[in-house]
Amino acid sequence: MAFIQTDTFTLRGYECDAFGRMSIPALMNLMQESANRNAIDYGIGIADLARQGYGWMLMRFCLRMHQYPRYGQTIRLMTYPTTVEKYFIHRDFRVLAEDGTLLADAGSMWLVFSMEKRSMVPLPDFIRSLSPPNTVDPLPKLPVKPDFQTTAFDPADIKNVEVGWLSIDQNQHVNNVAYVQWVIESIDNERLQTCELAEVDLVYRTESHWRDLLQVQSTPETEESIRHRIVHTETGKDVLLARTRWRAS
């Protein structure tokens, strides 16, 4: 059976930024909550996987903000799987205003990892056998390797982060939203005060854990876009690659 998850939320003050707009981390957290509810309906929630020694890991995520919801506004968040492959399951999100206006959408790719070996495995049969809904138009599939992943990166700005306890999730690694918050916090003051994030495109490369030391590196790409990289200080491995696009607010 195919399921489409639809949740309604009224934005609270702590989910909004200094200008009363919904914050990107708050939106991504709600998306994750809706995705987990949808996964539970399919029998592939966090607890379902944990019982078999597996965990979910987000590999790709691209969020586009068309119009920011604001404090006190009620939004409708929809999510559903679109395609199931050997190693990846694709999931879309749509955020609508009460009148049906599309406020935001996002595409994502998820993989399954072995809790024991901490490495990626093919999707188990109980996941590959699920039936995505056929009544929705899926967003274009995200490329496994976007162009910003394969081009040279010369950091113009570096900020250091130590992973705190509240950044760790039930899979015992840094929650994917924490990385996005660190990226946004690394943006220069003027851009944060005069612009709004129009799009964030993410590639999650490897895990990080409590007390790890990370570097958030950024470099301008165009007047509207910035490339980012989060690197594990000790190993030198890429933890996250990203591109953010900005527009005047």
Secondary structure, DSSP 8 states (H G I E B T S, - for coil): ----EEEEEE--GGGB-TTSBB-HHHHHHHHHHHHHHHHHHHT-SHHHHHTTTEEEEEEEEEEEESS--BTT-EEEEEEEEEEE-SS-EEEEEEEEETT--EEEEEEEEEEEEETTTTEEE---HHHHT----SSS-------SS-HHHHS----SEEEEEE--GGGB-TTSSB-HHHHHHHHHHTS-HHHHHHEEEEEEEEEE-S---TT-EEEEEEEE-SSSEEEEEEEETTT--EEEEEEEEEEE-
